[in-house]
Amino acid sequence: MAIISCPSCKERVSNKSKSCPHCDFDFESGKSTDGLNEEQLANQEKLANLKKRYSLQMQAMAGIILFLFGFIMWYFVGKQGLSKLTHFIEIGLAVLGGVWYIITRIRLMAYKRSQK
């Protein structure tokens, strides 16, 4: 008796069982309870991975935009010397955007490494 990985839920099951006890994937017909076969399940997993990567990339882009907005405000508005509060807001936006970008890029690299 060998232990295999279920194509649907990735849980460990016996190769002698006719269906997965966790998700009811039928090993004999190769279909899950919702009628998806192994190829369709693999495609769903690839799509979920692409959506996760896209989401992380868009979050990184938002960090860049926030950084640039704060920097441009500091460069153009800050030179007029309006107030200290405005100066702190400008610098704070630039720092927040930069940190957000760096953290999101680290998360994206870690996610890509986990997918290998």
Residue pairs with C-beta under 8 A, 6 or more apart in sequence:
1 14
1 15
1 16
2 14
2 15
3 12
3 13
3 14
3 15
4 12
4 13
4 14
4 15
5 11
5 12
5 13
6 12
6 13
6 20
6 22
6 23
6 25
7 25
7 38
7 41
7 42
8 20
8 23
8 25
8 32
8 36
8 41
9 20
9 22
9 23
9 25
11 20
11 22
11 23
13 20
13 21
13 22
17 27
18 26
18 27
18 28
19 25
19 26
19 27
19 28
20 27
23 32
23 33
24 32
24 33
25 31
25 32
25 33
26 32
26 33
30 37
30 38
31 37
32 41
36 44
49 115
52 111
53 108
53 111
53 112
56 104
56 107
56 108
56 111
57 108
59 100
59 104
60 101
60 104
60 105
60 108
62 100
63 97
63 98
63 99
63 100
63 101
63 102
63 103
63 104
64 97
64 101
65 97
66 93
66 94
66 96
66 97
66 100
67 93
67 94
67 96
67 97
67 98
67 100
67 101
68 97
69 93
69 97
70 89
70 90
70 91
70 92
70 93
70 94
70 95
70 96
70 97
71 90
71 94
73 89
73 90
73 93
74 87
74 90
74 91
74 94
77 86
77 90
78 86
78 87
78 90
